[in-house]
Amino acid sequence: MANKKFKLCILPGYRCNFACAHCSATLKTPQRLADSEIQSILAAIKAYSVTSLHFVGGEPTLYIADINRILSGLASLKHTKVRITTNGHFGATKKSAKAVLASLLKLDYLQLSYDKFHREFLPFKNIRTLYNVCLEAGVEFSVAISIQSPLDLVLAPQLKKIGDFPIGVLKVMPAGSARENNLAYRYPSFDKRVLSKKCPNHKTITYMCGEGFTSCCSLLSFGEGSARFAHPTMRAHLNSDFYKLISRHSFGEIMRMSGVASTPLSPDHSSPCTLCAHLFKLGPVRNIAGI
């Protein structure tokens, strides 16, 4: 698979200066990448055709030194897109926003997390400041909204008054604090279309601090049994039975292969990630192909 192009998402640590009620990172130790992990990440970037690096958290701007260690370890950043997803805490003033952006060795794209959960901690004026600073710096800007129900999209028209930038929508998954606080998105009924889908992340590999390389950013990569889904090297993950299944087959095909195609599914299983977690960790597919 060395010739296959991948996007690499990197979670350098779980520390955050917000305490959003839906965040899956709030239940993790606020550790940072070890030297050996940084070397494993650099080895993966060099060995595979990684076209973009996406730093997430926690809050990734609390780990700028570690991010720059990764970026400085590459022979060239010319053909690598660098992106962060941030809570925007540093957008209080134009000066502070510029300082954080300038502190990164490279930044092509800034995605801001803003929704009813982040609103408690992030002043709305920060968004306008960050948008304008990114515009001046030639950095692409977008906003990601996590929703518990379609009603939460009421924030989108307010954001559109700031400027013309993309707004992405993510449904809150039942992981971490969202599960504890019962904040996951509720589907009205089971959507059978999910059975024809593959894992939405099979072309993006994530490095989870302290866990390893994985295709799952939350439901399978945390907690007991995570070693079946996260691996110390990218090569080990790409060669794992789990990755081979989710990258080659739809969820419906995986269910038929395992002989559990008639397993009852709930409305919550309309989410690809929730269905995957049910099949591989909690359900009858966990023993297929040695998983």
Steps between C-alpha positions, in 0.01 A plus 500: 500500500802728488373649171151572632445862604382564853397792714644488849311645793711552814372547854809633686333501843167516681548819701244775432423838656126453438272246670233429238231262617516282186877455467640148483850625590396623845520148643856440379825571682641835380821338381720610212685314229811313610819533297451145371149587381625803308759280332229246408289778349793635298583149380141452384492833316824415320403141419153578363369762262348721767339793320379693803552528874205591719565586867208462740447476874436562777614841391793467256630855549599397854750264332661730244853396599418134429321588176805694384727209593302286257495764227870576538579129472377487141736554210251736334157641576446629148256229394345433843186682610498586870169545679387550860161472665491741793266643760620850408594610852785713362268717290426750776711761320647534153848506655455172686343331197787608275755384757360147519473463123854632454635259764417200281764409245225460243123537498278473194159446655335593831175333600322651797274291724198711593159380612272515803764311701792731412287816521519490880878552485564682170388863452336548162736788419790253497354340190499825304857574613626155398323516165651840417850399614484182292376701203798736528746213544369297207389218730177322408232527769193295583275420794388158621172477692428197718128445529280303738195567284425690175379791714862571591559623146342830602858622552585470130321821384678694776836370382422585137468867602874501576620395157490254215659181633400132507299366793522128569255305712591210730252291694602449861600138559438308825862517617668641809311780671229499233406147601517580872289814454258336255577755229542276195303575184170311498381343176121462464530154341762266359633622164574192289723702269781470755533131409628589152768730639863432584684656791506877425856518635663217306709743295598702806722341763503658845784493750350512849744614767585203722292260291653470151391506135133432442207562267275583794520831684283413799265204546751217444835667565437579868464266794511125540583309184636803314819307412294307244427820312804723564854393416853628576592544133300606198614189317363277777163677486472485121580127512255429782190289440288785631629752244474251215135439582388860538695627198382227260145426611181683586342446839228290340762278336686461829179393670426244227858366514466447873162333472317763706320685221169464681626656826246759621630856472377808684452856367838597654670251268418735210834662582786314325726542804238378747418203278869416463552510877197277551623244249867484594509575871163428651343268248538166328760601238783548750637151435494515121841477330674477835376838628 
